Amino acid sequence: MLVLYLILFVTMVYAIECYDEKFNKIDVDKVINDEKLFNSYLNCFLDKGPCTEEYAKELKG
């Protein structure tokens, strides 16, 4: 059981260190609640449509 907790702890620490703050600019609630905006983000991310300058940098890096 101790090994399981240790693995969980290490995984959580690694995930926190890997989080990229560039995604903080994206208002997730706004995107999820606006179907047109959601599809625009999705198409940009999947290279199925154009990306606006506003969020292209956040999605494409």
C-alpha positions in Angstrom: 0.0 0.0 0.0 2.9 2.3 0.8 4.3 1.7 -2.7 1.0 2.7 -4.2 1.0 6.0 -2.3 4.5 6.7 -3.3 3.8 6.1 -7.0 0.7 8.3 -6.8 2.7 11.1 -5.1 5.5 11.0 -7.6 3.0 11.1 -10.5 1.3 14.1 -9.0 4.5 16.0 -8.5 5.6 15.2 -12.1 2.2 16.4 -13.5 2.4 19.7 -11.6 5.9 20.3 -12.8 4.9 19.6 -16.4 1.9 22.0 -16.5 2.4 24.8 -19.0 1.0 28.1 -17.9 0.5 29.3 -21.5 -2.9 27.6 -21.3 -4.0 30.0 -18.5 -5.0 32.6 -21.1 -7.8 30.3 -22.5 -11.2 30.7 -20.8 -12.3 27.1 -20.8 -15.8 27.8 -19.6 -16.3 30.3 -22.4 -15.0 27.9 -25.0 -17.1 25.0 -23.8 -20.3 27.0 -23.6 -19.9 28.5 -27.1 -20.3 25.8 -29.8 -18.9 28.0 -32.6 -15.8 28.9 -30.5 -15.4 25.3 -29.4 -15.4 24.1 -33.0 -13.0 26.8 -34.0 -10.5 25.8 -31.3 -11.0 22.1 -32.1 -10.5 22.6 -35.9 -7.4 24.7 -35.2 -5.9 22.1 -32.9 -6.6 19.3 -35.3 -5.3 21.2 -38.3 -8.7 21.0 -39.9 -9.3 24.8 -40.0 -7.7 28.1 -39.7 -6.3 29.4 -36.4 -6.9 33.0 -35.4 -3.9 34.9 -34.1 -5.6 35.3 -30.8 -5.1 31.6 -29.8 -2.9 30.1 -32.4 0.2 30.5 -30.2 -1.5 28.8 -27.2 -2.7 25.8 -29.2 0.2 25.4 -31.6 3.1 26.4 -29.3 
